[in-house]
Amino acid sequence: MEWHEEYRRKLCSAEDAMKVVKSGDRVVFAHASGEPLELVDALVARAPELRAVEIVHMVAMGKGEYARPEYAESFYHNSVFVGGSTRDAVHAGRGDYTPTFFSEIPDLFLKGYLPPDVVLVHLSPPDKHGFCSFGISVDYTKPAASVARTVVAQVNPDMPRTHGDSFIHVSKLDHIVESTQPLIELQPPKIGPVEEAIGKHIAGLVDDGASLQLGIGAIPDAVLLFLHEKNDLGIHTEMFSEGVVDLYNEGVVTNARKTLHRDKMVATFLMGTRRLYDFVDDNPMVNMFPVNYTNDPFVIGQIDNVVSINSALQIDLMGQVVADTMGPMQYTGIGGQVDFVRGAARSKGGKAIIALPATAKKGTVSRIVARISDGAAVTTMRADVDYVVTEYGVAHLKGKSLHERARALIAIAHPDFRDQIVEECTALRGDGWFCGTRSKALWGE
């Protein structure tokens, strides 16, 4: 069958398309700003007819109505990265969190741990050969669609056509809903003096020719402010923002020295404004791949001079990083932090950076602590940690003993908390360990 005819045959309304979902089904949503909002709204509208539909989703950028208390009997949210609109549901038991490295989320579907019944995707219109692009959400979305019982596509001219391993043919879609709904946009975060100071420290660790992995938020964006004098930077990352577009336009990001995908930016999903989406649209210099490729530490390790930049909520004096929980409360998710920390460790000349403000709660709580909070989960193990950066400086932990780590981390804690951290560590570990008065004597203090 010629693909144009097949496309027309599969066209339907969002309401009709969502009739494929049955009680007890597992439904996977496309990720983040690629969430197909019209399909999600149509599914939520069917709540009175449905029971125990499991929704698997990573970062939810839409309304998250399916996670509200009034829909508890209809929908159960299984999060692989808890977000603002779904956090209450997880804490209240209307949902749950499945701990998984971002690189391994596709395996949940491909290997049958969470076999998907229905996958809701958000695609660009087909090209002349009948291929649609997953656009700004390739990540786990494409792998899930490849093994789903039913694939329902929201096809939208607003979705950029991205290159790389980002395509699906019309013949692989079961139902098609045309939409002109604008994509979800994420405005740039506010960058304050703390973020600027951290960004400046990190920029000092970035050499010419480095390939960057940048997360989301004020700190990664602040780093970009201080890279304008660098040369031939590359991008291999989960996602990137408008700041990368600026550096590309200035000739700072060229990808010319990359040892894998030379001359190409590589990412797995995108979150930003229309300016970013227009930049990647039909741009062969930007390649999008599923996350089990972009975040594979063995792939990352093939690129020389990788610099990965990730955030944390808390770090103890041994170097244990807590990035996804607040005490026993699941706050976000593991995401790709460990993927890139280990990938950078395999990279020739690679550096893995954990960046965090020295304090939280308006300066009343230190993020560098003698021990992590009760019930907290360690995201990145102490043996994996390389650099830690706060606004007060850089602590290089790789190859350091416990005593040396404690000294380096206390030095970049907020000055108001340094004595308190030593006192708490002494009370916890004893005076003869690495943090008490004997340690001070060894330091020559």
Sequence and secondary structure as in RCSB ss.txt:
>XXXX:A:sequence
MEWHEEYRRKLCSAEDAMKVVKSGDRVVFAHASGEPLELVDALVARAPELRAVEIVHMVAMGKGEYARPEYAESF
YHNSVFVGGSTRDAVHAGRGDYTPTFFSEIPDLFLKGYLPPDVVLVHLSPPDKHGFCSFGISVDYTKPAASVART
VVAQVNPDMPRTHGDSFIHVSKLDHIVESTQPLIELQPPKIGPVEEAIGKHIAGLVDDGASLQLGIGAIPDAVLL
FLHEKNDLGIHTEMFSEGVVDLYNEGVVTNARKTLHRDKMVATFLMGTRRLYDFVDDNPMVNMFPVNYTNDPFVI
GQIDNVVSINSALQIDLMGQVVADTMGPMQYTGIGGQVDFVRGAARSKGGKAIIALPATAKKGTVSRIVARISDG
AAVTTMRADVDYVVTEYGVAHLKGKSLHERARALIAIAHPDFRDQIVEECTALRGDGWFCGTRSKALWGE
>XXXX:A:secstr
  HHHHHHHHB  HHHHGGG  TT EEEE  GGG  HHHHHHHHHTGGG  SEEEEESS  S  GGGSGGGTTTE
EEEESS  TTTHHHHHHTSEEE    GGGHHHHHHTSSS  SEEEEEE    TTSEEE TTB TTHHHHHHH SE
EEEEE TTS   EES EEEGGG SEEEE              HHHHHHHHHHHTT  TT EEEE SSHHHHHHHH
T TT  SBEEBSS   HHHHHHHHTTSB  TT SSSTT EEESB  S HHHHHHHTT TTEEE  HHHHT HHHH
TTSTTEEEEEE SEEETT  EE SEETTEE S  TTHHHHHHHHHHSTT EEEEE  SEETTTTEESEESS  TT
   SB TTT  EEEETTEEEE TT  HHHHHHHHHHTS GGGHHHHHHHHHHHH TTSSSSHHHHHHTT 
